[in-house]
Amino acid sequence: MHISIGRKLMLIIMSTCSVALFLACVSFSGYDFFAFKRGMVYDLSTLAKITAKNNTAALVFDDEASAKSTLSTLTIKKYIVAAYIYNVDGNMFSRYLRSDYTEEFLPPAPDEYGNRFRDGYLEVSEPIILDDNIIGTIYIKSELKELYSRLKQYGMIAAIIMATAIFAAFLLSVKLQLSISQPILSLVKGVKRVSENKDYSVRVEEQSQEEFAILTSAFNKMLTQIQERTRELQIEIAERKQTEEELVSSQKQFVAVLDTVGEGIVTIDSKGIVIMVNRELCNIFGFSQKDIIGENLQMLIPEKYREKHSEGLKRYIETNKSKILGQLLELEGLKSDGSTFPLETCITETRIGKNLFFTAALRDITERKKTEEDLIRLMTAIEQAAEAVVIANINATIQYVNPAFTRITGYTKEEVIGKSPLILKSGKQTSTFYKELWSKITHGEVWKGHFINRKKDGTLYEEDATISSVKDASGKIVNYVAVKRDVTYEVSLANQLRHAQKMEAIGMLAGGIAHDFNNLLGGIMGYANLIKLKTLNDESILKAAETIENASKRAAELTQQLLGFARMGKYENVVVDIHDIILDVIAFLKRTIDKKIVVIHKFCSEPATILGDQNQMHQVILNLSINASDAMPSGGKLIFSTDVIQADEEYCKTYTDLSPGKYLSLSVTDTGHGIPKNIQGRIFEPFFTTKEIGKGTGMGLAMIYGIVKNHNGLIHVNSEVKKGATFKLYFPLYMGSSEKKIESKENGPTKGHGRILLVDDEELLRNSVADILNHLGYEVVTAFDGQDAVEYYQKFGKDVDLVIMDLTMPRLNGAESFKVIKEINPDVKVILSTGYSPTDKTQKMLNAGVVGFIQKPYIARQLSKVIAKALGNSNDAG
């Protein structure tokens, strides 16, 4: 549907005026309506508060008449239909109802105060307060007839204003559309006459209005310019015909000149047909001019490019857009013998009348490409080499560095060109070192050596380097080239290996010491137990025995830490939730450490479960926490954080003790005084401590190191002085279901009977245990090593009820002697005893038939329980 401009103007004016007036009326009416509404709420709320205050005494003294009298004053407000007073229990005390209003149901006491509009009424409720206590409630209900009547009046006023305004807008739009549409219709008639008859002599009558006067004047001026341009084109066509004739006459001379050019020249028309070639092009391709002229250019193009060439030519003819005209291009050509070769060309366009021609100048660049390829291969090898390559002039000024140099040092090529290689100097090499290097290379010799250099960020790195001199044809040195390989990682791995070997050796030594020490402690604790058992009435002797026993227990704890460092087995192998342990430790720390230390935990969202010993994990986290708090005497932050990482082969290259897989990462960070770099390599050694005498044994971190290693984990420290320290631990993540270990309770010493063969190479321990067992009612036979035990068992084994056997002994050890005794009597009952913690070897013996295990040193109660269980008389308590 087409609508004239005049009608469009009328519609626009009328609709604009209508919308504007409508919005104005709605806004004004709405504002007045809501203002009146707020006034009603305010008046009614104020009246409710005054009425509540006036009825305080009536409510207190239960004066219902006074209350009714007060409520009767509300009759002056015609819009109030009802009012109620409720006591503190919610029961109605008094009420007022307008004469023409009835309440079908008595409204309950309001459960909240304020105002609300409901069912065409305004309801207000206010508390009745005496001495800050609410003793009742007043509720007033009002009609809204006046509010709605006011809104209706505004609607009628708005309708009258709208009708009047629309009529005025109609008269105005009629006048306006006549003044605008008439000039436009006149201009349209003139345009139609020009387009239909191509009569450019037409002129449109100019208008009096300013805008239309400019428009008609411009239209008439455009027609005048078209007439003039038509006459000019006629003259140009005549001149072009004359030029074409001159070009044809000079073509032979032009071809003769082209034959002297050292580049191949070819011209084709818009269909790709060759219309001219020079002698050099024929020589390049191996054709004669007769073979090429009149043929399609496709004959000189390899087959795989022909379709693309045809599409490009067609696209240019249609769109007149090209990305290759005037550009120096490298393409391939096809010779007469079928071989292809690289060529360089530049294509230009020539238009003669309506005809379009393309001319290309080209040259064979086969030899140049070979040279370039050799250079590219050389540069590619240097640019992609993993080793840093540096080229300097005879004054040791850097002229070139490859990307590997930037990757290793952090310096870009632009930052080092023109500078000395000493920009990397770290101060770790002496001036003599550099003098010897310079002397060697300036004499044309090759220097090989090791640098400790400094990167752009200030960190040190190590590299092996080979520096050679570069000589010209006359043998004069013109450059120096250095090939350098970053060996920081290899050096770090070597240091890690040496550290691991050292810690392993220390661990073996610590384990041996702990084993022997446990044997001695076993004898001491045994005799202390025996004294307590035999001397029940002498307090002084009992006290002395308990002192010996307690001292032995503290010594046993120290040997237990040594065993933990030595990685002599785990106590348990159950599912452990590290998050639970951290929360337990945090709860303990909040009660014990300085309140100036803020404890923070940041846990990962994944389950933090590992397979191991829960008590040992608790000890690891607690010891790290205590060390961290000791490092912050003035307060700070102690942060526990966990994460689950996927360690791939590349990640494991950094940490040699890790195997690929999923790990739980636990970080314990403090903001304390930090650990100096020069002692960080020793902090895990047993008895190494920086604390004052009496404040540390030096076994805490050693024990942690052993426990972590024993759980197939890794511990790593990162610290700077005055910036705190972070201990990062990695444990293999456990993905299976959890099973809790149920531990039995100790019930006290147990007596028994039977013959026991006690096998141990430590005489003190052997004698003390024999005396204890005799006291408990057993008959004891002793053997000093495994071979002695086997020989006794071969003779008297049928009389032996139980064998208690040490694991580590001369001649035959525990495992070997157990195997022989087991062959003699498959039903033999053997209890294994050792100063080491349980190991895989221990578990194998238990799986093979050993009926019990006890770790040295032990007390009489522990030994008696294990024996009673093995013999099946655990209920015979002594």
N, C-alpha and C positions, 0 to 999 in steps of 0.2 A: 504494500500500500504506500503510494507516494503522497506526501503532504507538502504543500507549498511553504516557501520561506515565511510568508506573511502569517499563515496559520501557526507555524512553529513558534514565531515570535509571540503571538497571542497566548499560546499554551504555556510558554515559558514564563511570561510576565504574570499571568493569572495564577499559575501553580506556585510560583515563588512567593507572591504576595499572600496566597492562601496559607501556605505552610508556615510562613513567618508569623502571620497573625495568629494562626492556631497555636503555635508554640508559645507565643507571648501570652495568650489568654490562659493556656494550660498552666504555664509557669506562675503567672500572677495568682490564678485561682488556687493552685496547689499550695503556694506559699502562704496565702491567707488562711486556707483550710487548716494546714498543719500548725500555723501560729495560733489560731483560735483553739485548736485541739490541745496544744500544750498549755494554753491559758486555763482551759477547763480542768486539765489534770492538776495544775498548780493550785487553783482555787479549791478544788475538792480535797486535795492532800492537806492544804493549810487548815481547812475547816475540820478535817478529821483529827489533826494534831491538837487543835484548840478544844474540840469536843472531848478528846481523850484526856487532856489535862484537866478539864473541868469535871470529869467524872472520876478522878482518882480517889477523892474522899468518899464518894458514894460507893465505890467498889470496895474500899477498905472497910467501911462501916456497914456494908451490906444494906445500903439505903436505896432500895429500888425506886422509891417514889422520887427521890432527888434525881436519880438517873433519868427517869421518864420525863421529868420536868426539863432537864437539860436537853434531851433529845427533841422535845416538842418545839424548841426554838428553830429546828431545821425546817419548819413549815414555810419560813420566809424564802427558802430556796425551792422554787416550784419544780425544778428539774430533779430534785432528790426524791426517790420513790420509796427507799427503805434505809434503815440504819439499825445496827445490832451491836450490843456490848456483850462480850464473852468474858467469863472469869478465867483464872490461870489454868483451870482444869479443862477448858474448852466448852463449858456449859454456858448457855445463853443466860445473861443476867437481866438485860432489859432491851426493848426494841421500839422502833418508830416505823410506821407504815403510812404512806400518803393515803388519803381517804379513798381515792379511786384505784388504789393498787392493792392487789392481794398476792401473797406468796404461797404457792401450792405446797412447797416443802420448805421446812426450816433449813436454811443453809448451814453447813457445819462451820466450826471456827476455822479461819484461814490458817494454813500451815506455813505460809510465808507472807512477808509484809511488802507493801508497794502498791502498784496500780496495774490494771490490765483491762482490755476491751474484750467483752465476751457477750455473744447473743444480743447485740445492739445496745448494750449498757456499758457504762464505765464503773468499775469496781475499785475501791480504795480501802486498804486495811493498814492500820497503824497500831503499834504496841502502846499499852497504858503502863507507864513506868513510875515507880516510886523508889527513891533512893537507889537508883541504878538497877533495880530489879523489875522484871516484867510481871505485872500482876493481872494483866488482862489484855483484851484486844477489842478495838472498835472497827466496825466494817460498815461502809457507806456505799450505796448503789444509786447511780444517777442515770437519767435518760439522755439520749443523744439527739433528740428531735431538733433542737436549735442548731446543732452542728450540721445536720443533713439539710435543713431548710436553707442555711447559708450557702451550702454547696450548690443547691438547686438554683438559687438566685444568680450566682456567678455563671452558671451554665446558660441561662437565658440571656444575660448581658453579652456573653461571648458570642452567642449565635447571632444576635442583632449586629454586633460589630463585624463579624465575618461576612454576613450578607452584604452590608454596606460597602465593605472594602473590596469584595469580589466584583461588585458592579462598577466601582470606580476603576478597578484594574482593567475591566473589559473595555471601557471607553478609551483608556490610555493606550491599550495594546492595538485597538483598531487604528488609531491615529498614527502610531509608530510604524505599524507594518505597511501602511500605505506609503509612508515617506521612504521606506527602505526597499520594498519589492519592485516599485516602478522603475527605478534606474537599473536594477539588475536585469529585468526583463528586456530592457532596451539593449543592454550589452550582450545578452544571450542571442538576440536576433542577429546582431552583427557578426558574431562568431559563427553562427550556423551558415550564414551566407558565404563567408570566406571558405569554410571547410567543404561545402557542397560544390561551389562553382570555381574554387581556386582563384577568386577575384581579389587580389591584394590591393586594389584601388579603393576598396570599401573603407568608409570611415564612420565611426560611431559618434552620434551627437553628444557633446560634452555636457555634463550635469552641473547644477549649481552647488550641490553639496560637496564638501571638501574631499571626503574619502572617495566618492564615486567620480569626482572630477579627476583625481590623480589616477584612478584605475582606467578610465576611458582614454585619458591622455597617453598613458603608457601603452595601451592596446593599439592606438593609432600609430604611435611611434614605432612599435614592433613591426607593423605592416609596412611602414616606410622602409625599415632596415631590410626586410625580406625582399622587397622589390630591388633594392640596390645590390644585395648579395646575389640575386639571380643574374643580373647583368654581368657581375664580376666573374661568376662561374662560366658563363658563356665565353668570356675572353680567355680564361685559363684553359679551357678545353682546346681552343684553337692553338694556344702556345704549346701545350703538351704534345699535340700531334706533330708539330714541327720538331720538338726535342727528340721524339722517338725516331724520326727520320735521321737526325744527326747521329744518334747512338748507333743505329744500324750501320751507317757509313763508316764509323770509326771502330767497329768491332774487331776487324782483322788486325788493325794496329794494336789494339788492347791484348789480343791473344799472343802476338809476337812478344810483347813486353812480359807477359806472364811466364813465357817459356824460359826467361832468363832468371826468374826467381828461384832461390834455393829451397823452397818449400812446395809441397804438392798443393794445387789449387783445383777445386771442383765446384761447379755451379749446377744446381738442380732447380726444376720448376716446382709448382705447388703439388704436383702429382708424384714427385720423387724421381722424375726422369732427368738423366744427366744431359745437359745442353752444352757444357764446355769443361775441358780438363787441360792442364798444362803438361809439359813433357816430364817434369819431375814426379808428378803423381803417377804417370804411367810407369816410370822406372821403379817407384816404391812398390806398386802392386804387381808389376810384371805383366801388364796388359799394354796393348797399343791403343791410341786414341780412337781408332775405328772400332775396337772391341767394346769400348766403354760408352762413347757418345750415342745417345738414343736409347740406352738401356736404363733399367731401374737401378738406383743406387744400392739396392739390396744385394747386388752381386759383389759389392765390396765389404759387406757386413756379415760377420759370422751368423749362422742360422739361428742360434739361441737368442740373438738380439734383434732379429728382423721384425718380429711382431711388435715388440716394444717401440721400435723406431717408427713403424707405420702408425701406431696409436698416437704417439707423440706428435707426428706431423699432422694427423687428422685433427687432433685436439687444438693445435695452434691455429689451423685454418678456421675452425669454428669459433674459438674464443679470443684469438689474438693475444693469448697469454702464454709466456714461456719463461722457464727458469734457466735456460742454457744459452740463449742468444747473447753473444758478447762475452761469454765466460770461457776461460781456458780449461778444456776438458781432457781427461785421459780416457781413451776408449780402446777397442780392439779392432783390427782390420783383417780382411781375408785376402790372401795373395792368390795369384793364378794357380799355384801348385797346391792349393787347399790348406796351407799352413796359416796360422794366425800370428799376429804380432801386436805389441803395444804401440799406440800412436797418441800424439798430442795434437789437439785441434781447437780452432776458434771459429764459430759460425756466426755469420752476419746475415741480415735480411735486406733485400732490395725490392722496391716496388716501382714498376714501370706501368703507369696507367692502372688498369685493374689487375694486372699480372703481378704475381708474387714470386720472387726468386730467392734462393738461399745459396750463399757462397761459403765454403769452408777452406781454410788454410791449415795444412797438417804436415807433421814430420814424423819419421820413424824414430822411436825412443828406446829401441831394444837394448842398445849398449848402456844407455843411461840408467835404465831400469835395473840391469844387472848390478851396476855399481851401487845404486840406491839400496837394493835388496841386501847386498853384502854389509852395507853400513847399518841398515835396520836390524839385521841379525845380530851384529855386534852390539848395538845400543840396547836392543831388547834383552840380550843376555846380561848386560851390565845393569840395566834398569830393573830387571826382575830377579837379580841375584839376591840371595839371602844375606850375603856378606856386604858390608858397607864398602863402597869404593870412593876414594878421595883422590882427586888430581890437583896438584899444586905446581906453581911455576918454580923457577930456580931460587926465588927469594922466599919460598915456603908460604906463598899466598894462595889460598884455595881458589881454584878456578871451576871445579865441578865436584858435585856429590850426587850419588844416586839415591833413590827413594829409601833403600835400606838404611842409609845413614840417618835420614829424617826419622824413620821408624824407631831406630835404636836410641838416638841422642835427643830427639824432640826438637832439634833445630831445623827450620826449613832451609831450602836451598838459598833463598834470598837473604837469610840471616847470616850465612857463613861465607858466601862468595865475597872475595876480596879481603877476608880475614885470615889470621894464622890458625893452624890446627891447635895451637896452645889454648884456644878458647875452651877446649875440653879438659884442660889441665886441672887435676884434682889436688895436687900437692903431695900425693903419695909417692911420687918418684923424685929422686934427687936431681940436681942440676947436672951432675956427672952422668947420669943415665941419659939425659937428652943430648949432652955433648958427644958421647960415644955414638949415639944413633946418627947424629948429623954428620959426624966425621966419616962414618961408614958409607952413607948413601951419597955424599958429595964426591967420594972417590969411586963411584960407580958400582959399589958392592950392594948386595941384597941384605937387608936387615930383617931379622925375625925376632919377635919378642912379645912380651905381655904388658898391657897397660891396665892401670886402674884409673879410669877417667870419670868425669862428672857430666851428667846430663843437663839439659836446659833447666829442668825443675829442681836441680841441686842434688839429686840422688846419684850415688856412685854406681858404676858398673864396671865389669872386667871384660877385656877383649884380647884375643890373640891377633897379632898384626904381622903382615909382610909388606915392607916398603922397598920399592925398586926405583931405579932411575930410568928415564926414557930419553933415548939419544936420537939425534937426527942422522941424515945420511953421512955427514962428516964425522960422526962419533961424538959430537958435542952434546952435553946434557942440557935438555930443554925443559923437562918436566920431571916430577916425581909422582908415582902412583902408589897408593896404599890400599891394600885389601885387608879388611878387618872383620873379625867374627866375634859377636857377643857371646861370651862363655860364662856369663853370670849365672845362668841356670845350672850349667854343668858344675860350676864351682860350688853352688848352693847344694846340689845333690850330693856332691862328694863330702861336703861338710856335714850334711844330714846323716850320711852313711857312717862317717867317722864318729859322730855323736851317738848314733844308735848302737854302734859296736862298743863304744865306751860304756854306755848305759847298760848294755847287755852283760859286759864283763863285770861291771860293778854289781849288777843284779845277781849274777852267779855267785860272786863273792859274798854278797849280803845273804843270799839264800843259804849258803853253806854255813855261815856264821850263825844265822838264826836257828838252823837245824841242830847244830852242836850245842848252842846256848839253851835251846829247849830241852835237850837231854839233861843238861846240868840242872836247869830249873825244875825238871820233873823230879829229880832226886831230892832237891831241896824242899819242894812243895810236898813231896811224899813223906819225908821225915817230919815236916811240920804238921802234916795231917795225923801222922802216927802219934806224935807227942800229944796232940789234942785228944785223940781217941783214948790213949792210955792214961792221961793225967786229967781227970775230970774234976778233981777236988782242989787242985793247987792253982789259985788264981794267977799268981805271978808267972808260973810256967805257961799256963794257958795264954796269958797276955803276950808273952815272948813268942810263943808258937804262932799266934795270930799275926804278930808284927812280921815274922819271917814269911808267913803265907801271903800277907798283903803286899810286901815288898816283891815277892816272887811274881804275884799277879801283875804288878806294874811293869816288871821286867818282861813278863810274857806279852803284855800289850806292845812293848817296844819291838820284840821279836816278831809279833804279828804284823807290825808295820813294815819291818824288813822283808817279811815274806810277801806282803802285798806289793812292795817295790820289785821284789825278785820275780813276781808273776808265777808263784808256785801254786796256781790253781784258784778256782772260785769256791766260795762257800755254798752258793746256791745258783740255780740256773732257771729262774722264773721270769714271768713277764713283769716288767717294771714300768710304771707310768712316771716319767720324769717330771711332768707338771705337778702331780700330787706331791712328790718329794720336795720340789721347789717351794710349794705353798706351805708345807710343813716347816721347812727351814725359815721361810719368811716370818711365820707366826712365832717361831723361837727367837729370831733376831729382834723382832719388835719389842720383846720383853727384856732383852739383854744388852743390845748395843746402844751406843750414844744416840739420843733422840735427834741430834743434829744431822744424822745420816738418814737420807730419804731412800727408802727401798722401793724400787719400781720393777714390775715384771711385764714383759711384752711377749705373749705366747702366740705361736702359730696356730692356725685353725685346724690343722691336721692332728690326728692322734700322735702323741709323743711317747710311744712305747718302744722299749728295747728288751733284749733277753739278757738277764744277768742277775747279780746279787743286789737286792734292795738295800740291805744295810750298808754295803760298800758304796753304793751310789749316794746314799744319804750322807755318808762320811765324806765323800768327795766334794759334794756341793756345800756342806757345812764348813769344811776346812777352807775352801776357796772363799767363802763368805767371811769367815773370821779373819783371814789374811787381808781381805779387801777392807774390812772395817778398821783393822790395825793400821792400814796405810792412810786412813783419813782421820787423824786425831782432832782436826778442827771442823769435822763434818764434811758432807759432800753427798754424792749420789751413788748408790749401789744398784746396778741394773742387771736383771736376769732376762735373757731373750732366747727364744728357740725358733728354729726353722727346719724345714725338711728340704734337703737338696738332693739332686740327682748327679752323682759324681760320674762323669764319663771318663774316657781314657785320657783326654787332654787335661781334665781337672786333676786326675791322679798323678800326672807328671809333676805337678807342683808339690804334692804331698805323697811321698814314695810309700808311706805305710798304709795308704788306702787302696782298696780294690774297687773297681767300678760297681756301682749300685746305689741304692737309696740310703741316706744317712740322716740321723737326727743331729742337728747342729745346736749346741748349747753354749751361750756366751755369758760370762760373768765379768762385768765391767765396773771399775771404780774410777773415781775422779781424784785419787790420792796423789802421793808424791812420786809414783812411778818406779820403774826398775832400771838402773843404769845398763846401757848396752853391754858393758864389759863383763857383767856377771850374769846376763840372761842365759848364757849357755851352761851355767852351773847350778841353776836354781833347783833342778830336779835331782841333784846328787844327794845321797843320804848324808845326814849330819851337816850339810852346808846351810848356814843361816846367816842373815845380816842383823838378826835381833840381838839385844843385849843378853849377857849370860843370865840364865835362869828364866828367860822369857820365851825360849823356843828350843826344841831339840834338833831341828833341821830335818825331821822325818816327815813333816806334813805333805810337802809337795812331792817328795820321793814316793810316799805311799800312794798319792793321787796318780802319779805317773805309772806306777806298777798296776794299779787297779784299771786304769784306762786301757793300758796295753793288754791286760789280761782279758778285757772285754772286746778285743779286736778293734779298739778305737784309736784315736789320735788326739793329743793335746798340743796346743800351740799358743804361745804368748806373744802379744804385741804391746809394747809399752815405750813411753818416752818420759823422761824425768820431768816432774811437775805437771804432767798431762794425764796421769792415771795409767791404768793397765787393763788389758782385756785378755782373759783366758778363754780360748775357744776350744771346745771339745766336740769330737765327732764319734758317734756310735752307730753301728748298723741298725737300721730301722726294722722293728719287728712287725709283721703284717698279720700274724695268726691270732687265734683266740687265746685268752689269758686263763691260767690255772693257778689258784692260790695254794701255797704250800701250808699245810697244817702242822704246826710244831707241837710236840708233846711237852707237858709240864714236868719239871723236876720235882720228885716226891721225897728226896732225902736218901741217905745211905741204905744199902740193902746187904744183909748177910746171906751166906749160902754155904754150900758144901760141895766137895768134889776135888779132883786132882787137876791142877792147871800147870801147863808147861809154859814158862815165861822166857821169851827169847829176846835179848837185847845186848848189844855190844858195849853199852855204857854201864859200868859196874855200879856206880852210885845209884843210878835210876833203877837198875835191876834189883839191888838189895832192898831199896826203900819200898818198891812195889811189892816185893816178896813178903816183907814184914807186914805191910798193910793187909795183903790178902790172907796171910796167916791169922791176923787179928780178926778178920771178918769170917773166919771159919773154914777157909779153903786150905787144901794141901798143895804146896807149891814146889815145883821142880824148875830149876833155871838152866838156861843154855846161853853161852856167850856169843854165839853167832849162828847163822843159818845152817852151816855144815854140822855143828855140834847138835843142833835141834833135830836134824834129819837122822843122825846116827842114834840119838836117844829114842826117837819115835819108832825107828825100825825094830828096836829091842822091846820097848815097853809101851808102844802106842795103844794097845788094847786097854791099858789102865788109865789113859789120859782122857779127861772129859772135855777139856778146852785148851786151845793154844792161843797165847797172846804174843804176837810176833811184830818186831820192828821191821820197817820197810828197807832202811838203808843199813847194811851190815857188810863186813868183809867176807871173803870167800864166797858164800852163797847169800845173796840178798833176800829180802822177804818174798818177792815174787817167785824167785827160783826155788826157794825151799818150800813154799806153799805148793808149788806144782808137784814136787816130789812127794810130799806128805799126802797130797790129794790122790796121787796114784796108789799109795799104800792103803789109804782108807778114804774112799770117795765120800763117806759121811762125816769126815772130820769137821769139827767146829773151830774156826779160826777167827780171832779178832785182830784186825790190823792196827798198828800203832806207829805214828810217825810225827816228827817235828815239823813237817811241811803241812800246808793246807791241802785239802783234797784235790787231786789232779785226775787227768784222764787215765793215768796208770792205776790210780787207786780205784777208779770206777770199774776198770776192766777186771780187777781182782774181786770186787764186790759182785760183779756179774758172773764171775767164775765160781762163786760159792763161798766167799768170805762172808761171815754172818754178822760182822760188826766192825765199826771204825771208831777210833778215839784219837784225838790230836793232842800231842804233848805241848806244854805241860798240862796235867790234869790233876784234879783233887780226888780224894777217896770216894766221895759221893758219886761223881761222874763215872769213875771206873766201875764201881759196884753195880750201878744201874745197867751199864753196857753188858757186864758179865751175866747179871741176872736175866736180862732179856735173851742173851745167846743160849743160856742153859735152860730157859723156859721156866724159871722159878722167881719171876720178877715180883711176885706178891709176898715173898719172904722178907719183909722189911725188918732190919735190925735196929 
